[in-house]
Amino acid sequence: MAEQRITTTELLTDFKVLCFDVYGTLVDWESGILKALQPMLEKSGKSDLDPKQTLATCHKVSSAAQRESPGLAYSELLTTIHPKICQTFGLQEPTEQESKAFGASVGQFEAFPDSVSALKQLSKRYKLVVLSNVDNASFAATNAGPLEGFKFDAVFTAQDIGSYKPDLRNFEYMLKEVKSRWGFEKEQVLSTAQSQFHDHHPAREMGMDSAWIYRPDAIMGNRDDPVYRWKFDTLQELATLADSEGGI
């Protein structure tokens, strides 16, 4: 994998806003999706599917659906693609209720162990905003549950914007809001995310810097040409470095 690291002299503490992807960065999207598929595996009498193949297929199918139906709420989009995913792996055809349960599972996905504590640490230094492909109801469930009610400074979802990342409209929307609310320019906003496909490459197209929360063994959103300014295995590592730079 050929990594392209953007090299400049700025420090993490030069930024004023951290713009977070949530699912894959703060919340374990991959484990959540695999768990949400388990009922259909059991119903179909099959053992666990190969995780890498399953996640790669989910990424391909969901990305295509997001392009085709940019105005569809994410939970509804998952409900729509559930039968296709099941068909791809030779599982029984799901009932309408089973597909709805799959779509509604997003709000139950577990947070990574470091997420909440790192967010609290980072909130002492930065404005923290969400730029997520999820719908408002699903994010509200995630925030109230797995993220323990953490108070972000702003939340921007695909449902609000009417398109899904990696569409640059999502980043334009976020940057416009950040400028309007706090007067910060894009050079002061750090895209903080796991997915190269959804976040890092479009952020670079926008002229933004990014911190790659690599999450070792993650599959979703990988590319063969990753770009980033900083790379961390966990969000806690970013928080620790920021405090070190800031003298805390």
N, C-alpha and C positions, 0 to 999 in steps of 0.2 A: 504494500500500500504506500504510494508516494504521497507524503504529507507536505503541504505547502503552508509554512508558518509565516504569518505576517510579522515582520520585525521592525519595531520602532522603539523609541526611548521612553514612552509614557508608562506610568505605573498604574496599577489597579486603582489606586486612590485618586487618580486624576479624573475618574468617571464619577458622575453624579447619579446615574440611573442604571439599574440592572434590569434588563428585559428578559423575563423567563418564559421559556416553554415549560409546560407542566408535566405532560404525560410522556415519560421517558427520561425526564430530567429530575423532577421532584417526586414523581409517582412512578411506580414500577409497572409501566404499560404492558410490557412483554409478559411478565408473569400473570398479570391480570387477564390478558387475552387468552392465554393458554388455560387458565383456570375456568374462564367463562365458556370455553369449548368442551370442558370435561363432561357436562351432562349429555351432550350428543355422542361423545365417544362411548360412554357407558350404555346409552340407549342402543347404539349400533353394535355393541359387543366387541369394541376394538380397544386395544391397549393404547398407551400414549403415542401420539404422532411424533415424528422427528421435530424437535422444537425449531431448529433453524429453517427447515423447509416450511413449517407451518407459519412462522412469523414472516418469512419472505413472501409467502403467498398472500397473507393478510395485508402486508404492505402494498403489494402490487394491486390487489383488488380494491383496497380502500383508496389508494391514490387515484386510480382510474375513476372511481365513483365521485371523489371530491372534485375532479376536473369536470365531470359530466353534470354534477348536481351541486354547484357551489353554494346554493341557497338552502340546501337541506341540512337541518340540524344534525349534529354528529351522532347523537343517540339513534336518530331515525335512519341515518346513513348506515350505521352498524346493523340495525334491524334489517335493512334492505339487502345488505351483502351477505348476511348470515347463511341463507340458503345456498348461495353460490360457493361459499367457503366449504360448507358441508358436502356439496356435490363434488367439489374438487378432490376431496379426500375420501370419497366413496362412503360417506356417512348417510344415514337415513335422512329423508327430507324432514326438516323441522316443521312443527306446527307454528301458526302465527304467534301464539303465546310464547313458544320457546325462542323465536327470533326476537320478540320484544324484550324478553328477559336478557338476551345477549346484548341488545342495544342499551339496556338500562344498567348493565353491569359496571359501566365506566366509573360511576361515582363511588363504587366500592373498592376500586383498585387501591392497593396499599402504598403508602409513601415509603420511600427509601429511608433507612434508619437515621440518616444524618440530616434529612431535609428540614424538619421543623427547627431544630436547634441552630442549624446554619442560617436559616432565614432570620431568626431572631437576632443572631449575631450581626448579620449584614444590614439589618434594618436600622442599626445605630449609626450607620455611615451613609447609606444610599436610599434613594427612592426605589421601591421594588414594584415592578409592574408585570402583569401577566399578558402574554400574547399567545393565545392557545387556539388550536383547531377545534376544541370541544364546544358544546353548546352551554348556555348559561345555567340551565338546571343541573346538568351533569357536573359542571365546575362547582356550583354551590354545594352539591352533595359531597364532592371531594374535599372542599375547603372546610366544611362543617365537621367532616369525619376524619379521614386520614391526615389532613393538614391541620387538624386541631383548632380550627377557627382562626388561623393566622390572618391578620389584617394586612392585605396588600394595599399599596397606595393607589393602584388603578388596575382594572381588569378589562381586557379587550379580547373578545372571543370571535371566532369565525361567524357565529350567529349575528353578532353586532355588525360585523364588517360586510358580510355577504359574499365572502370568498375564503378559500382555504390556503394556508401556506403550502407551498413556497411562493404563491402569488405575491408579487411585490406590493400590491395594494394593501395587504395586511400590515406591512412594515411602514408604508407611507401613512396609513391611518394612525398607527401607534406614535410615530414621530411627530405628526401634526398635533396630537393630543398632548404629548409631553411638552412640546413647545408652547402650546396654548395654556396649559395648566401651571407650568413651572419655569418656562422660559429657557429650557435647556435645548441645545443643539444636538444633532445626531452624533457629533464627535464626543459628546459627553454621555452617550448611551452605549452600554455594553450588552450585546446579545449573549445570553447565558443559557446554553442549551446542549442537549445530547445529539440531536439529529443534524447531520450534515446536509441532508436533502431538504428538510423543512426549514432549517434556520440558518446554518452557517453560510451556505452558498448564497442564498438570497440576501442575507445581511451584508455579505461582501459586495454583492451587486449594488447595494444601496450606499456603499461607502462607509459601512459601520465596522467596528471591531467586534471580536467575539471571543468568549471563553468557552472552550469545549469541555463540558462535563462528560467525560468519556464513558463512564459506567462500563467497566471491563465486561466483556462477553455480550454486550448489547448488539443486537442485529438490526433493529429497525432504523431506517434512515441512513445507513452507512453508504459511503461512496468511496471509490478508489482514489479520489483526489481531495482528501480533507484539507480544509483551510481553517485557520484559527490564529489568534494572538497568543492565548494561553491554553494549556491543556491540563486538566485535573481528572483524577479518577472519581472524585466525589466533590460535592458542593462544599463540604466542610474544609477541604483543602484550599479552596478559593477563599473562604472566609478567614482561615488562619493566615494566609499570605497577605490579605488585605489588612488585617490587624497588625501584622509584622511591619508592613510598609508604613502604617499610620502611627506606629509607636505604641500600640496597645499590648 
